Amino acid sequence: MSHQVVGIVINRLLTDEDLRIRFALDPIETLADLSFRGLELTPEEVDVFIRTDTRTWFWSHELLGDRVH
């Protein structure tokens, strides 16, 4: 189940501009909110998201095209 949740979080970060901005400003609070809403990540997964360069989530639509589902 955890891999599925990681995929959902990645998809949301790539497609939801408000979530991306919240995550860039406060990743811990944003991940806690997602967990509260049922998208629970392991501590290791949370650590990976927090350590990821936030610019990763701001790829433009022109770069990705319609590849994000």
The 8 nearest C-alpha neighbors of each residue, nearest first, counted from 0:
[[1, 3, 2, 4, 5, 39, 40, 38],
 [0, 2, 4, 3, 5, 40, 41, 39],
 [3, 1, 5, 4, 0, 6, 7, 40],
 [2, 4, 6, 0, 1, 5, 7, 8],
 [5, 3, 7, 1, 6, 2, 38, 8],
 [6, 4, 2, 8, 3, 7, 9, 1],
 [7, 5, 9, 3, 4, 8, 10, 2],
 [6, 8, 4, 10, 5, 9, 11, 3],
 [7, 9, 11, 5, 10, 6, 12, 4],
 [10, 8, 6, 12, 11, 7, 5, 13],
 [11, 9, 7, 13, 8, 12, 6, 14],
 [10, 12, 8, 14, 15, 13, 9, 7],
 [13, 11, 9, 19, 10, 14, 15, 56],
 [12, 14, 10, 56, 11, 15, 9, 57],
 [13, 15, 11, 12, 10, 16, 67, 19],
 [16, 14, 11, 18, 17, 12, 13, 19],
 [15, 17, 19, 18, 20, 14, 12, 13],
 [18, 16, 20, 19, 15, 21, 22, 12],
 [17, 19, 21, 15, 16, 20, 22, 12],
 [20, 18, 16, 22, 12, 17, 21, 23],
 [19, 21, 23, 17, 22, 18, 24, 16],
 [22, 20, 18, 24, 19, 23, 25, 17],
 [21, 23, 26, 19, 25, 20, 24, 29],
 [24, 22, 20, 21, 25, 53, 26, 19],
 [23, 25, 21, 22, 20, 26, 19, 29],
 [26, 24, 22, 28, 27, 23, 21, 29],
 [27, 25, 22, 29, 28, 23, 30, 49],
 [28, 26, 30, 29, 25, 31, 49, 22],
 [27, 29, 31, 30, 26, 25, 32, 22],
 [30, 28, 26, 32, 31, 27, 22, 25],
 [29, 31, 33, 27, 32, 28, 26, 34],
 [32, 30, 28, 34, 29, 33, 27, 35],
 [31, 33, 35, 29, 34, 30, 28, 36],
 [34, 32, 36, 30, 38, 35, 31, 29],
 [35, 33, 39, 38, 31, 37, 36, 32],
 [34, 36, 32, 33, 37, 31, 38, 39],
 [35, 37, 33, 34, 38, 32, 39, 31],
 [36, 38, 34, 35, 39, 33, 32, 4],
 [39, 37, 34, 33, 4, 36, 40, 35],
 [38, 40, 34, 37, 41, 4, 33, 35],
 [41, 39, 44, 45, 42, 38, 1, 34],
 [40, 42, 44, 43, 45, 39, 1, 46],
 [43, 41, 45, 44, 46, 40, 47, 39],
 [44, 42, 46, 41, 45, 47, 40, 48],
 [45, 43, 47, 41, 46, 42, 40, 48],
 [44, 46, 42, 48, 43, 47, 40, 49],
 [45, 47, 43, 49, 44, 48, 50, 42],
 [48, 46, 44, 50, 49, 45, 51, 43],
 [47, 49, 45, 51, 46, 50, 44, 26],
 [48, 50, 46, 47, 51, 45, 26, 27],
 [51, 49, 47, 48, 46, 52, 53, 45],
 [52, 50, 48, 49, 53, 47, 55, 54],
 [51, 53, 54, 55, 50, 49, 56, 48],
 [54, 52, 55, 56, 23, 51, 57, 22],
 [55, 53, 57, 56, 52, 58, 23, 51],
 [54, 56, 53, 57, 52, 58, 51, 13],
 [57, 55, 13, 54, 58, 53, 12, 19],
 [58, 56, 54, 55, 59, 13, 19, 53],
 [59, 57, 56, 55, 62, 60, 63, 54],
 [58, 60, 61, 62, 57, 63, 64, 56],
 [59, 61, 63, 64, 62, 58, 65, 14],
 [60, 62, 59, 64, 63, 58, 65, 66],
 [63, 61, 59, 60, 64, 58, 65, 66],
 [64, 62, 60, 61, 66, 65, 59, 67],
 [63, 65, 60, 61, 66, 62, 67, 59],
 [64, 66, 67, 63, 68, 60, 61, 62],
 [65, 67, 64, 63, 68, 60, 62, 61],
 [68, 66, 65, 63, 10, 14, 13, 64],
 [67, 66, 10, 65, 14, 13, 11, 7]]
